[in-house]
Structure formats: C-alpha cells, structure tokens
Amino acid sequence: MKKHKIINKRTFIIILGIGNAGFLGVILWLVKSLYEEFYQLLPYGFFLWAALFALIWLGLIYCLLRPKALKTKFTEQLVVFFGLGLITGAMLVLKQIPQTLNVIVPAPPFPVSATLDIEGGSDSYFLTGVYTKKQSSLLGKGFILFDPYFDLLEETTPEDDNLDQIKGQIAKEASMEAAVLAAYQAAGMPLNAAFQGMIVYDLIKNASPSLQVGDIIIKINGQSFSDQKAFFALYDSVRENISQDNLKVTLTVIRDNIPVTEEAIFGEYQGSFALGLALYPKYQITDSTVASPKEHSSMGPSGGLMMSLAIYDALDSGLNGNEERITGTGTIDKDGNVGEIGGIKQKILSASLYGFRYFFVPAGGNNEKDALAMQKEINSSMQIVPVKTLQEAIDFMRGLNEKAN
C-alpha cells in the first residue's frame, strides 16, 4: 500500500512563511505598545519600524515565490521561523517582568487649568513635563536604553522617592505663588501677599542635620527679615562676620506650624562658607480671586512661566484672542524673571509630537541652546521662543494676536 504524506514540503514551507509573518506581527505589536506606553502616541520612529517590518514581510514573500529548490526554501524559512520565534518569545517574557524605572521620558502636555483654577482663564495655555518614575517592564527598560530621547537615572530608594515628592510639592507651591505675584504685577493690579519666610527645599552639602525639608526660616540669630532680598542681605552679613573658631548660627524656623530654634553650622563651600540649603520664598496670598491651586500629580517649579502667562491672560482677556494653543517651560519669580529647568529635550519632543506651533524657553542659557539643538535633531517646525521675562512672553503673545487680526 502506498503511503501518503500528510503535509508535503511545499505546504510546510507556506505554513512556515505564515508563522514568520505572524511572529513579525507580534513583534511589531510589542514595539507599538512600547511607543504608546512611553510616548502616549505613535511618533515617526514607530512608522520607521513599521516600514522596516514591511520590507521584511516582502522579503519573506519573495523567498516563497522565487524559483528555487524546495530544500533551500525550506531551510531559509525554518531558520527564520526559529529566529523570530526566539525573539518573539523573549520579548513576551521580558514584558511580563515588572520594573520600576527612574527615567526622564516625555509626558503629554496638559492645560494649566488642570493644576490651577483660573477664573475667566483660557484653556489654550499648556504645561509640558516629564515622567521621572515609571512602572514598566524589563522590555520597557531595554526600550529606554535604545531610545536616544530618554535618560535613565540612578536607582533610588523609597525614602528618596518620598523626599522627592515633598520637595516637588514645595517647588510647585512656590512656583504657583510666584506666578500669581508676577502676573498681577505685570497687569498693574494690587495684590495682598504676606511674606512668611524662606522655605527649605533641599539640604545640600554640609547642611546641618537639625534642619528639615519644609522648615520655614523666619529669623537668623534672632533677627527677622521682611522679604527675600532682606534675607540674603542678612545671611551675607552673618556669613562675612563668622570666624573659623565659631561657625555656629541660630535659625528660628516654623515647623509643623510651631516656631522652633535650631543651631546650624556654616560649612566650607567653594572657597567660602554656606549653610548648604536650597530655599524658596514663601508667601501667603489672601485676595487673589483669579487663581487657586487644584489637586494634580505634577511636581516641580518648571510650570511657573506658563502659569503666570495663563493668569495674566485672565486679568487681561485680550492677550490670546484667537485661542492659539501655547506651551513652554521655565521657572518664574515674583518679579517675572524666567529661570532654567531640566528635561528640556523631552519637553521639546513632546510639544512637537502633539502639534504645538510655539514653545517658550528660558533665554540665554543651556535651555535655549539645547531646545534649538533638539528642534533641529527631530526636524520640528515648532517655533522656539526664548524669553528672559514674563513681559517678553506677553509681548510675543500680543504680536501673535495682532498678526492674526
């Protein structure tokens, strides 16, 4: 009796080809999920991957159709099948292994109104930010190492993360207070704001262990001060009069709403002496009817410029008459001076991917230089607008409004 093969070699080759196409589809789906996880959308980089995979698919089809010995086709398809199978299996396994990543990746822009309740404000002003802690997978970590626009940071402890949350909230609140003060000042409108002291944002080199993040300094050696400028004048005076034999100073701080006196020690720092403190001025604003904080997960001071611009718009409703979507980044102080921030390349990338036409950056420093370099690198048509002050941003907006009209 003649034996019949259940599947002949030609059919088996076709099955292998279909399997290879399936593996490529799964790999492309995994790549797509990574782009969506870290970018929240599909940037042009994903479509380059899709084009590459399409070429591989065409190559597999060509290998199946070209006139060649069945044995050769069978060997080729079998090798590709096992290779793609191993890659697909490894990627699926790595995707199941959880990882907490300490990384700077682009975050989607969000309206200022998500973090500030602005009466009569516009939803056309946006903040840009970055993620610095993200739950992902081992596959996601590999993707970050591969992507040139992400920065992987050193691992941190839960205690460090908790402290960073506290510091981020302090910086954000200080930024909001400064944004309100700067906007009202630019609009020429009165505002009652009581200076409360200098809040400790961070303990740097040689900082006294008796001080804590969140302490509000109200006196140095028993002497009070009326504002930030007076604080630094008093601080410099005390520092100039200390001696190597006596580096001690007393600080009166508000801690948990209670005045506490702590002893601090000046340490050597860059050829001089310092207390090793990073500080923000702390204000209590009592009569701003325009802006009030809202609960939001964003942290840090980098939204100051855009918040002050959005508040000013509410005070002067004709600033952005055509509702042009505007974003940017930069710290702000009460006098409207714009300062530098971190994560600039990720913020430029995010704003460009989400279709913004204008992006404010702090002028004259590394932020401006890096923003222009990033704009060129990703071939973005978005206009980079360097500004040193809130007033310069306001003047640019007025120019846009006049051009539109």
Buried (B, 14 or more C-beta within 10 A) or exposed (E): EEEEEEEEEEEBBBEBBBBBBBBBEBBBEBBBBBBEBBBBEBBEBBEEBBEEBEEBBEEBEEBBEEEEEEEEBBEBBBEBBEEBBEBBEEBEEBBEEEBBBBBBBBBBBBBBBBBBEBEEBBEBBBBBBBBBEBEBBBBBBBBBEEBEBBBBEEEBEEEEEEBBEBBBBBBBBBBBBBBBBBBBBBBEEEBEBEBBBBBBBBBEEBBBEBBBBBBBBBBBEEEEBEBBEEBEEBBEEBBEEBEEEEBEBEBBBBBEEEEBEBEBBBBEEEEEBBBBBBBBBBBEBEEBEBBEEEEEEBBBBBBBBBBBBBBBBBBBEEBBBEEBBBBBBBBBBBEBBBBBBBBBBBBBBBBBBBEBBBBBBBBEEEBBEBBBEBBEEBEBEBEBBBBBBBBBBBEBBBEBBEEEE
